[in-house]
């Protein structure tokens, strides 16, 4: 895969201007070699929760509409999808589509909004953090995926762009469970790369809406940048350089270690020059790869007990059916006998990668989630910091 990245200066969400910019960027990517008539494409947007386009949190509907309009010219069928955090229903999802402007997109273009809440298991035998991942079942209904992310700085992850947007293919409740159990930012990044690897045959193009970006503290900022690339890692590398970040402590550090990108030659810029977009005062959180819910290895065990959410299976409640043991991708759950000779499930936390498959699939709902006080305090402090950053 080439490392070409097309950058376009775009200082407005006017649909005519957006459509023209998308058409130019797609032409530079030789879109006619990527898509074909009657192809069914999943448009993976960024829509983490119920919000409005002016907040800078979700992919702007004008960008989504522009992409779909151009794809329709090639006779492509589009399905718009994302899975917001939390427990979802069709009514809740419809409300989120309306607030984010995606309902208007569906009413003004030839596309459908995904309302299928079913999920599927995708095997990732070569995964670093997951051997199987639960994803939206819609991925099985399409021929290809076009990923449209949003340029943001998150309070826990730092830079968020093209790669991190792929995490949204996990169902809402699963995203929360997985994210809370990945020990560090580096763990999260490796998990995202596992997702990208599992869909490499279908992920054909990546777009990032950086027209209005989001600084630390949830502050929208005009960056006037639309970025497009076949190479998801090259796209993020170019945007990270625009913001003045270092590759260290971003997903590119894990990507290079896994030979997904050469950081000595990360991208080749087409369209407008990179210097046109560079900023020196973009508000950033100080994020390191050891950050999230963990500290140094020497303190890992005590920190884990005080701060890390985790699955808990009480022997006296376990029915001994073995479903959790069979579905566990790393063999972290073993079946043992108690003093009365009854089978129960035992969790080896040294092997556990916190995929939460046991919690989600237990037929008797006896797998619980333990939330230590340290986790609650940490979460409260992070939210307070984020609130203060807005002032």
VOKE-481020 format. One record per atom (N, C-alpha, C): residue in one letter; x, y, z. Coordinates in steps of 0.05 Angstrom, whole numbers, plus 32768, in hexadecimal, padded with zeros to 4 digits. Atoms other than C-alpha are relative to their C-alpha. Last residue first. Example, Ala and Ser with C-alpha at 12.3 -4.5 7.8 and 13.67 -1.06 7.14 Angstrom:
REM VOKE-481020
s7FF07FE87FFF s81117FEB808F s7FF18016800E a80127FE88000 a80F67FA6809C a801280188000 
This chain:
REM VOKE-481020
x80047FE57FF5 x7F0082238278 x801480147FF3 x80147FF18011 x7EFE81E5824C x7FFE801D8008 x7FF37FF88019 x7F3D81C9826B x7FEF80107FEE x7FF17FE87FFB x7F1B81C982AF x800E800A7FE7 x80137FEA7FFB x7EE781988296 x800F801A8004 x800C7FFA801A x7F1C81698279 x7FED80188003 x7FEB7FF3800F x7F42816A82BB x7FF5800A7FE5 x7FFD7FE57FF5 x7F02815B82E1 x801580107FF1 x80177FF08008 x7EF2812182B3 x8002801C800A x7FFD7FFA801D x7F38810582BC x7FEA80117FF6 x7FEA7FEC8003 x7F33810C8308 x800480087FE3 x800B7FE67FF7 x7EEF80E88309 x801580167FFC x80127FF78014 x7F0B80AF82DF x7FF4801B8007 x7FF17FF98018 x7F4680A7830D x7FEE800C7FEB x7FF37FE77FFA x7F1980A8834B x8010800A7FE8 x80147FEC7FFF x7EEB8073832D x800D801C8006 x80097FFB801B x7F2680488319 x7FEC80178000 x7FEA7FF1800E x7F45804E835E x7FF880077FE4 x80037FE47FF9 x7F028039837D x801580117FF2 x7FF47FF67FE7 x7F067FF78359 x7FFD801D8005 x7FF67FE48005 x7ED47FE58322 x800B800A801B x7FF77FF37FE7 x7EC97F998320 x800B801C7FFA x7FEB7FEC8005 x7EA17F8082E5 x8006800D801B x80047FE47FF8 x7E787F4082EC x801880127FF9 x7FE77FF18002 x7E747EFD82CA x7FFB801D8006 x7FF380017FE6 x7E367ED982E5 x801C800E7FFF x7FFB7FE47FF7 x7E0A7EEB82A9 x800C8001801D x800D7FFE7FE6 x7DF27EA282A2 x8004801C800C x801D80058002 x7E007E9D8257 x7FF18004801A x800880127FEB x7E457EBF825E x7FE17FFB7FFF x800C8019800A x7E517EDE8219 x7FF77FED8016 x80157FFC8014 x7E5D7F288229 x7FF27FE67FF8 x80167FF07FF5 x7E837F208269 x7FE980027FED x800D80107FEB x7EAD7EE7824E x7FE8800F800C x80118014800D x7EBC7F0E820E x7FF17FEF8015 x801B80017FF4 x7ED57F488239 x7FED7FEC7FF2 x80117FFE8018 x7F137F54820C x7FE27FFE8008 x80177FEF7FFB x7F397F63824C x7FEF80047FE7 x7FFC7FE88010 x7F7C7F468233 x7FE780128002 x80187FF28008 x7F7D7F11826B x800780197FF0 x80068007801C x7FBD7EE8826D x7FE980107FF5 x7FE67FFC800F x7FDA7F0582AD x7FFC7FFB7FE2 x7FFF7FE4800A x7F927F0D82C7 x801A80067FF1 x7FE47FFA7FFD x7F897EC182CC x8005801C7FF4 x7FF37FED8013 x7F3E7EBB82D4 x801D80058008 x7FEB7FF07FF2 x7F207E7D82F5 x800E80117FEB x7FED7FF28011 x7EDE7E5E82DE x801380118010 x80037FE38001 x7EBA7E2C830A x8016800C7FEF x7FF07FF08012 x7EAE7DE1830B x7FFA801E8003 x800F7FF18014 x7E907DC18349 x801380107FEE x7FFE800E801A x7EB87D8C836F x7FF0800D7FEA x801780128003 x7EA17DA583B3 x80007FF17FE6 x7FFE80157FEC x7EE67DC183C2 x7FE97FED7FFF x7FFF7FF67FE5 x7EE57DE88380 x80007FE98014 x8014800C7FEE x7EF77DCC833C x8003800C801C x7FF5800E7FE8 x7F197DF78308 x7FEA7FF48010 x8015800D7FF0 x7F087E0F82C1 x800E7FF08016 x7FFD801D7FFD x7F3C7E3F82A5 x7FE97FF68011 x8014800B7FEE x7F337E85828A x80027FE28000 x7FFD7FF47FE5 x7F707EAA826E x7FEC7FF48014 x7FFF80167FED x7F737E7C8231 x8003800A801D x7FE580047FF7 x7F847EB78204 x80037FE98014 x7FEC80028016 x7F467EBC81D8 x801D7FFA8009 x7FE97FEF7FF9 x7F147EAB8210 x80167FFD7FEB x80007FE88011 x7ED87E8B81ED x801780138005 x7FFE8007801C x7EE37E458208 x800280197FEE x7FE6800C8004 x7EF17E5B824F x80047FFA7FE2 x7FEC7FEB7FFE x7EB57E8A8250 x801C7FF57FFA x80037FEF8017 x7E867E538238 x801680157FFF x7FE77FFF8010 x7EA07E22826C x7FFF80117FE7 x80078009801B x7E5B7E108289 x801880017FED x7FED8014800A x7E767E1182D1 x7FFA7FF77FE3 x800F80198006 x7E387E3482ED x80127FEA7FF4 x7FFA800C801A x7E617E6C830D x7FF17FE57FFD x80167FF98012 x7E3E7E8D8349 x80047FF37FE4 x801A800A7FF5 x7E677E6D8381 x7FE980077FEE x8003801D8001 x7EA87E748359 x7FE47FF68009 x8001800B7FE5 x7E9F7EC08350 x7FFA7FE27FFE x801280178001 x7EB57ED6830A x80017FF3801C x7FFE80107FE8 x7ED27F1C8307 x7FEC7FE97FFE x801680147FFD x7EE17F4482C9 x80057FF08019 x7FFA801B800A x7F0F7F8082D1 x7FE87FEE8004 x8019800F8002 x7F117FCB82DE x80077FE47FF5 x8009800B8019 x7F577FE182EF x7FE57FF18002 x800B7FEE8014 x7F6780138326 x7FF37FF27FE8 x800D7FE77FF7 x7F787FF68369 x7FF1800F7FEB x801480067FEC x7F867FAD8358 x7FF180198008 x8016800F800C x7FA97FBE8317 x7FEA7FFC8015 x80107FEC800F x7FD37FF48339 x7FE87FF27FF4 x800F7FF07FEC x7FEB7FC1836C x7FEE80147FF2 x801380117FF1 x7FFD7F8F8335 x7FF080108014 x801780098010 x801B7FC28304 x7FEC7FF18011 x80187FFA7FF0 x80487FE78334 x7FE67FF57FF4 x7FFA80067FE4 x80897FCA831B x7FE880058012 x8003801D7FFB x806D7FC982D4 x80047FF9801E x7FE980118007 x8065801582D3 x7FFC7FE38008 x7FE67FF27FFB x8021803582D5 x80167FED7FF8 x7FEA80107FF6 x7FDC801F82BB x801880128005 x8008800A7FE6 x7F97803982AB x80167FF0800D x801B80088004 x7FA48066826F x7FF67FF6801B x80177FF47FF3 x7FEC807D826B x7FE67FF17FF7 x8005800E7FE7 x80298054825C x7FE78009800E x8009801B8006 x8028806A8213 x7FFB7FEF8019 x7FEA80138005 x802D80B28228 x7FF47FE57FFC x8006801D7FFF x7FFA80EA8222 x80197FF07FFB x7FE6800D7FFE x800481348233 x7FFB7FE28004 x7FFC800D7FE6 x7FC2814F821B x801B7FF37FFF x7FFC801D7FFF x7FC6817E81DF x80007FF7801D x800180097FE4 x7FAF81C581CE x80007FE18001 x801780127FFE x7FC781D78187 x80007FF4801D x800C7FFB7FE6 x7FF88211818E x7FE77FEF8004 x7FEC80027FEB x802B82028157 x7FF38002801C x80067FED7FEA x7FFE81F5811C x80147FFA8016 x7FF280047FE7 x800F81D580D8 x7FF980168015 x801280077FEA x7FDA81D880A2 x800D8000801C x80177FEF8001 x7FFD81FA8068 x7FEE7FFC8018 x7FF97FE87FF1 x803F81D8807B x7FE880138001 x800480047FE3 x802181968064 x800480198010 x7FE980077FF0 x801D81AD801C x7FFA7FFE801E x7FF37FE97FF2 x7FDB81AB7FF8 x80177FF78012 x80137FEA7FFA x7FCC81717FCA x800F8017800C x800C7FF68019 x7FF981347FD1 x7FED80178007 x80167FED8001 x80268125800C x7FF980077FE4 x7FFA7FF08017 x805080E5800E x7FE880137FFB x80157FF88013 x804E80C38051 x800C80107FE9 x801C80087FF8 x807480A0808A x7FEB80067FEB x800D7FF88019 x80BC809F806F x7FE27FFA8002 x7FEB7FEF800D x80E8809980AD x7FF6800A7FE5 x80027FE57FF6 x80A9808280D2 x801780127FF6 x7FE47FF87FFD x80A5804480A7 x8000801D8008 x7FF87FE6800C x805E802A80B1 x801E80048006 x80167FF58010 x803A7FE980C1 x8007801A7FF2 x7FF97FFE801D x80787FC480D8 x7FE980097FEE x800D8016800D x805B7FAF811C x800380017FE1 x7FF680197FF4 x808C7FDB8141 x7FF47FE77FF3 x7FE58004800A x807B80138110 x800C7FE6800B x80018007801C x8031800C811F x801B7FFB7FF4 x8006801C8002 x803D800B816A x7FFF7FF77FE3 x7FEA800E7FF3 x8061804E8167 x7FFB7FE27FFF x7FEB80058014 x802F80678133 x80187FF2800D x8004801A800C x7FF6805F8165 x80167FF97FEC x801880028010 x8011809B818B x7FFE7FE47FF4 x801980007FF0 x8040809F81C6 x7FE780047FEF x7FFE800F7FE7 x807C80B0819A x7FE680048010 x800B801A8005 x806780CB8156 x80007FEE8019 x7FEB80138007 x807481118170 x7FF27FE57FFC x7FFB80167FED x803C8144816D x80187FEF7FF7 x7FE77FFC7FF1 x804081858147 x80057FEC8015 x80067FF77FE5 x7FF681848132 x801A80058011 x800D7FE68002 x8008818080E8 x7FFB800C801C x7FEC7FEC8006 x803A814880F7 x7FF3801C7FFE x7FF17FFD7FE7 x8003811F8119 x801680157FFC x800F7FEE7FEE x7FD8812C80DC x800E8004801B x80007FE5800B x800C811080AC x7FF180138013 x7FE57FF57FFE x801980D280D7 x8000801D7FF7 x7FFD7FF77FE4 x7FCE80C480DE x801C800D8004 x80137FE97FFC x7FC780C18092 x8003800B801C x7FF47FE8800C x80068096808B x7FEE80198004 x7FEB7FF87FEE x7FE8806480BD x800E80197FF5 x800A7FF57FE8 x7FA6805E8098 x8015800B8013 x7FF080097FEA x7FC580548054 x7FF8800D801A x8005801C7FFE x7F91805D801E x800E7FF48018 x7FEB80128007 x7F9480A7802C x7FF67FE38000 x80098019800C x7F6980E58034 x80187FEE7FF9 x7FEA80128006 x7F718124805F x7FF57FE57FF6 x800C80198007 x7F4281608063 x80177FEE7FF6 x7FF18016800D x7F61819A8089 x7FEE7FE87FFA x80047FFE801D x7F4481DE809B x800E7FEA7FF0 x7FE68008800A x7F6181DD80E2 x80007FFF7FE1 x7FFE8001801D x7F2882038102 x801C7FF97FF7 x7FED7FED800C x7F2681F3814C x80017FFC7FE2 x7FFF8000801D x7EF181D38177 x801380157FF5 x80027FE5800C x7F0381D081C2 x80027FFE7FE1 x801880008011 x7EF5818D81E3 x7FFB801B7FF4 x80157FF17FF2 x7F28819A821A x7FE780037FF0 x800380097FE5 x7F62818681EE x7FEC8012800E x7FE97FFE7FEF x7F57819F81A7 x7FFA7FF3801B x80077FFD7FE3 x7F2181868178 x801980008010 x7FF580157FEF x7F258190812D x7FF98005801D x80027FF77FE4 x7EFA81B880FD x800A7FE98011 x80087FE58007 x7F1181AA80B6 x7FFC8010801A x7FF27FEE7FEE x7F36816E80D1 x7FFA801D7FF9 x800C7FE58000 x7F07813A80B5 x800F80118015 x80027FF37FE6 x7F3280FD80A9 x7FF6801C7FFD x80047FE38002 x7F2880CF806D x7FFF800A801D x80037FF27FE6 x7F4080878066 x7FFE801E7FFB x7FFA7FE48001 x7F398058802A x7FFA800D801B x7FF47FF78019 x7F37800E8019 x8008801E7FFF x7FFC7FE37FFC x7F2A7FEB805B x800F800B7FE8 x80177FF08006 x7F0E7FA88044 x8004801E8003 x800A8006801B x7F4A7F7B803F x7FE980117FF7 x7FED7FF58014 x7F6C7F9C807B x7FF67FFB7FE3 x80117FF58016 x7F307F8E80A7 x8010800B7FE9 x801580138005 x7F527F6180DB x7FEE80087FE8 x7FF68018800D x7F917F8A80D7 x7FEA7FED7FF7 x7FF97FF8801C x7F6B7FCA80E7 x800B7FE87FF0 x80197FFB800F x7F4B7FAA8124 x800680067FE3 x800C801A8004 x7F8E7F8F813D x7FE680027FF0 x7FF2800C8017 x7FAB7FD48131 x7FF67FE47FFB x800A7FF38018 x7F757FF0815F x800E7FF47FE7 x801B800B8004 x7F887FBD8195 x7FF4800C7FE6 x7FFC801B800C x7FD17FD1818E x7FE67FF37FFA x7FF67FFD801B x7FBE801A8199 x80047FE57FF2 x80177FF88011 x7F94800881D6 x800980027FE3 x801280178002 x7FCE7FE281F5 x7FE980077FED x7FF380128014 x7FFD801D81E6 x7FEF7FE77FFC x80067FF5801B x7FCC804B8209 x800C7FEE7FEB x7FF27FE78007 x7FD2801E8246 x7FF7800A7FE4 x7FF07FF47FEB x7FAF7FE7826D x800C801C7FF9 x7FE67FFE800C x7F777FD6823D x801280108012 x7FEF80167FF7 x7F3D7FC4826A x801B7FFF7FF2 x7FFA7FFE7FE3 x7F1580048267 x80137FEB800A x7FEF7FE97FFB x7F1A8006821B x80078003801E x7FE58005800A x7F007FBF8213 x801280178008 x7FF480167FF1 x7EC37FC9823F x801D7FFC7FF8 x7FFB7FF67FE5 x7EB1800D8222 x800E7FEB8010 x7FEB7FEB8001 x7EB97FF581DA x80078009801C x7FE6800E8002 x7E907FB681E9 x801780138000 x7FF9800B7FE5 x7E557FDF8201 x801B7FF28000 x7FFD7FEC7FEC x7E54800881C0 x80097FF5801B x801A7FF77FF5 x7E5F7FCF818E x800580128019 x800980117FEA x7EA67FCE8172 x7FE5800A8009 x800D8017800B x7EAE7FF0812E x7FF87FEB8015 x801D7FFD8000 x7EBC80308153 x7FF17FEA7FF3 x8009800C7FE7 x7F048019815F x7FE180018002 x8007801C8005 x7F1080298116 x7FF67FF18019 x801C80018008 x7F0F80738127 x7FF67FE47FFB x801180037FE9 x7F50806A814D x7FE27FFE7FF9 x7FFE801B7FF4 x7F75805E810C x7FED7FFC8017 x800980158012 x7F5C809C80E6 x80007FE4800E x80047FFA801C x7F6280D2811B x7FF47FE97FF0 x80158011800B x7F6980D68166 x7FFB80087FE3 x80087FFD801C x7FA880F48186 x7FEB7FEA7FF8 x7FF07FED800F x7FA980F181D2 x7FF580027FE4 x7FF1800D8015 x7F8B80B081EC x801280147FF1 x7FF280187FF7 x7F6F80C38230 x80137FF57FEB x7FF57FFD7FE5 x7F56810A8229 x80107FE88009 x8010800C7FEB x7F4D810581DE x800E8002801B x7FED80067FEA x7F6B813481A9 x7FEE7FF68017 x80067FF87FE4 x7F418133816A x80177FFA8012 x7FE77FF87FF3 x7F43812E811E x7FFB800B801B x80007FE47FF8 x7F0481098109 x801A8007800F x7FFB7FF87FE5 x7F0280C880E3 x7FFE801E8005 x80007FE37FFE x7EE380B180A2 x80028009801D x7FFE7FF77FE4 x7EF580688094 x8002801F8000 x7FF27FE68001 x7EE0804D8051 x7FFD800C801B x80047FED7FEB x7ED080028057 x8010801A7FF9 x7FE97FEF7FF9 x7EC87FCF801F x7FF880148016 x7FE88009800F x7E9C7F978005 x8019800F8009 x7FF47FEE8013 x7E657F9F8039 x80197FF57FF2 x80137FF98015 x7E357F73805F x800C80117FEA x800480188011 x7E687F50808B x7FEE80057FE9 x7FE780038010 x7E7F7F9380A8 x7FFF7FE87FEE x80037FF3801A x7E367F9F80BC x801A7FFD7FEF x800480148015 x7E3E7F6C80F3 x7FFF800C7FE4 x801B7FFD800C x7E5B7FA18121 x7FFE7FEC7FE9 x80047FE88010 x7E9A7F868143 x7FE380017FF5 x801C7FFD8006 x7EAE7F548179 x7FFC801A7FF2 x800C7FE67FFA x7EF87F478175 x7FE380017FF8 x801A7FFD800D x7F207F078176 x7FF38019800A x800180178013 x7F687EF88186 x7FE57FFE7FF2 x8019800F8002 x7F717F3C81A7 x80037FEA7FEB x80107FFC7FE8 x7FAC7F6581C1 x7FE57FF17FFF x7FEF7FFC7FE9 x7FE37F528190 x7FF08002801A x80047FE87FEF x7FB77F35815A x801380018018 x7FE67FF37FFD x7FD27F00812B x7FFF80198011 x7FEC80137FF6 x7F967ED28133 x801B800C8004 x7FE77FF28005 x7F657F0C812D x80177FEF800A x7FE7800D7FF6 x7F217EEA8126 x801880107FF9 x7FEB80018014 x7EE57F17811C x80197FF5800C x7FE580047FF6 x7EA97F088147 x80137FFE7FE9 x7FF380198009 x7E677F268131 x801B7FFE800C x7FE380008000 x7E367F5B814A x800A7FE57FF6 x7FF4801A7FFD x7DED7F6C813E x801F80027FFF x7FF080007FE7 x7DD77FB48149 x800D7FE58005 x7FFC801C7FF8 x7DC07FBD8101 x80127FFF8018 x800F80037FE8 x7DA9800580FA x80017FE3800A x8000801B7FF4 x7DDC801980C6 x7FF08000801A x7FF47FFF7FE5 x7DC9805980A3 x7FFE7FE4800C x801180097FE9 x7DBB80528059 x801080028019 x7FF280117FEC x7DD98077801E x7FEC7FF78015 x8009801C8004 x7DC4809C7FDF x80117FEF8013 x7FEE80108011 x7DCC80E37FF8 x7FF47FE57FFC x7FF77FF08017 x7DA0811B8014 x80147FF27FEE x80177FF4800F x7D7480F68046 x8009800F7FE7 x800F8016800C x7DAD80C8805E x7FE9800B7FEF x7FEF800C8015 x7DD98105806A x7FF17FEA7FF1 x80027FEE8017 x7DA08126808F x80117FF67FE9 x801B8005800B x7D9D80E980BD x7FFC80127FE7 x7FFE80168013 x7DE880EF80C6 x7FE57FF97FF4 x80057FF8801C x7DE2813480E4 x80017FEA7FEC x7FE67FFD800D x7E0181218127 x7FFE80097FE3 x7FF07FEA7FF3 x7DC0812E814C x801A80057FF2 x800D7FE68005 x7D968104811B x80108017800B x7FFD7FFA801C x7DC580C8811A x7FF4801C7FFA x7FE47FF88003 x7DC880CA8166 x800580087FE2 x7FFD7FE67FF4 x7D7C80C8816B x801C800B7FFC x800D7FED8011 x7D79808E813A x8003801C800A x7FEF7FFD8017 x7DAC80688163 x7FF480157FEC x7FE97FEF7FF7 x7D84807381A3 x801280067FE8 x800A7FE57FFB x7D44805A8181 x801780138008 x80067FF28019 x7D67801E8162 x7FF7801C8005 x8018800A800B x7D84800B81A6 x7FFB800E7FE6 x800F7FF48017 x7DC9801581C1 x7FE67FF17FFB x801480148009 x7DEC80098204 x7FEF800E7FEA x801780067FF0 x7E288037820A x7FED7FEC7FF4 x7FFC800D7FE6 x7E5B805681DB x7FE57FFB800E x7FFB7FEE7FE9 x7E4680668194 x80047FF08019 x800D800A7FE8 x7E4C8030815E x800780128018 x7FEE7FFE7FE9 x7E5A804B8119 x7FF17FF58017 x8002800E7FE6 x7E3A804280D5 x801580098014 x7FF27FF07FEB x7E2980618092 x7FFC7FF2801B x800C80047FE6 x7E18802E805B x801080108015 x7FF37FF97FE7 x7E2980428014 x7FEF7FFA8019 x80147FFF7FEB x7E1780247FD0 x800E8004801B x7FFA800F7FE8 x7E4980367F99 x7FE980038014 x801480157FFE x7E35804B7F53 x80037FEF8019 x7FF48019800A x7E7580727F46 x7FED7FE88003 x7FF97FFB801C x7E5180B57F4D x800C7FE77FF2 x80188005800F x7E34809A7F8E x800480047FE2 x8001801D8004 x7E7B80997FA9 x7FE77FF87FF0 x7FEC80078014 x7E8180E47F9D x7FFF7FE27FFB x80087FF5801A x7E3F80F27FC1 x80147FF87FEA x80158011800C x7E5280C37FF9 x7FF7800A7FE5 x7FF4801A8007 x7E9480E78007 x7FEB7FEE7FF3 x7FEF7FFC8017 x7E73812B8005 x800C7FE67FF6 x80107FFC8018 x7E3B81158033 x801180037FE7 x800C801A8006 x7E6C80FA8066 x7FEF80027FE7 x7FEB8011800A x7E94813A8064 x7FF57FE57FF8 x7FFA7FF6801B x7E558164806A x80167FEF7FF4 x8011800C8015 x7E3E813980A4 x800680097FE4 x80147FED8009 x7E7A814E80CF x7FF07FF47FE9 x7FFA7FF9801C x7E9D811380EE x7FEA80127FF6 x800780148015 x7E8D81168138 x800980097FE4 x7FFB801A7FF6 x7EAD813C8172 x7FFB7FEA7FEB x7FE6800A8009 x7EB681808153 x80067FE48009 x7FEE80067FE9 x7E7E819C817E x801B7FF77FF7 x7FF17FE97FF8 x7E5C81BD8142 x80137FFC8017 x7FE87FFB8010 x7E47817A8125 x801280178009 x80077FF18018 x7E17816A815F x801A80077FF1 x7FF47FE68000 x7E1E81348194 x7FF7800E7FE6 x80147FEC8009 x7E0180F281A9 x800C801C8002 x80187FFD7FEF x7E3D80C381AF x7FED80167FF5 x7FFD800E7FE7 x7E7C80A9818E x7FE880028013 x80197FF87FF3 x7E6880BB8146 x7FFF7FF4801C x7FFA7FFC7FE3 x7EA780B7811C x7FE8800C800D x7FFD7FE47FF6 x7E93809B80D8 x80098000801D x7FFB80017FE3 x7E9F805780B8 x8005801C800A x7FF57FE67FF9 x7E80805B8072 x80028002801E x80067FF67FE6 x7E7580128061 x800E801A8005 x7FEA7FF57FEF x7E7880068017 x7FF5800A801A x800D7FF77FE7 x7E4B7FDA7FEB x801780088013 x7FF180087FE8 x7E667FD57FA4 x7FF2800B8018 x801080137FF0 x7E307FDD7F6F x80107FF58018 x801D7FFE7FFE x7E6280007F41 x7FF37FE9800F x800C80098019 x7EAC7FFA7F52 x7FE280028003 x801D80077FFE x7ED980187F87 x7FF67FF87FE4 x8007800A7FE5 x7F2580197F91 x7FE37FF78001 x7FF3801A7FFD x7F3F80207F4A x7FF97FF3801B x800D80128013 x7F0D80587F3B x800D7FE48001 x8017800D7FF3 x7F24807A7F7B x7FF37FEC7FED x800980128015 x7F68808A7F5C x7FE87FEF800A x7FFE801B7FF6 x7F7F80A87F9E x7FF87FEB7FEC x7FE380047FFA x7F8B80EC7F7E x80067FE4800A x7FF28003801A x7F4580E77F60 x801D7FFB8004 x8005801B800A x7F2A80DB7FA6 x800D7FFB7FE5 x7FEF80127FF0 x7F4B811B7FBF x7FFC7FE37FF7 x7FE47FFC8006 x7F2E81457F87 x80127FEB800E x7FFC800A801C x7EE881287F8E x801D80027FF8 x8000801E7FFE x7EEB81327FDA x80057FF57FE4 x7FE780097FF3 x7EFF817B7FD1 x80027FE28001 x7FEB7FFB8013 x7EC781887F9E x801B7FF6800C x800280148016 x7E9481687FCC x801780027FEC x7FF8801A7FF6 x7EAC81918007 x80007FEB7FEA x7FE37FFE7FFC x7EA881D37FE1 x800B7FE58009 x7FF47FFF801B x7E6281C27FC8 x801E80008002 x8001801A800D x7E4D81AA800E x800C80017FE4 x80137FFD8016 x7E6481E98032 x80017FE77FEE x800F80198003 x7E8B81CD806D x7FEA80037FEB x801D7FFF7FFE x7EBD82058067 x7FF47FE57FFD x80077FEE7FEA x7F088213806E x7FE280038003 x801D7FFE8002 x7F2081D88044 x7FF680108018 x80087FEA7FEF x7F6A81D38034 x7FE280057FFC x800F7FEB800D x7F73818E8015 x7FF880168014 x80097FEC7FED x7FA7815A8029 x7FF280167FF0 x800A7FE8800E x7FB0811A8000 x7FF580138015 x80157FF27FF1 x7FDB80E68022 x7FF980197FF2 x800A7FE58009 x800480B57FF9 x7FEA800A8013 x80037FEE7FE9 x8024807C8021 x7FF8801C7FF8 x7FF07FE88001 x801B80457FEE x7FFB80118018 x80117FE88000 x800080008000 x801280198000 
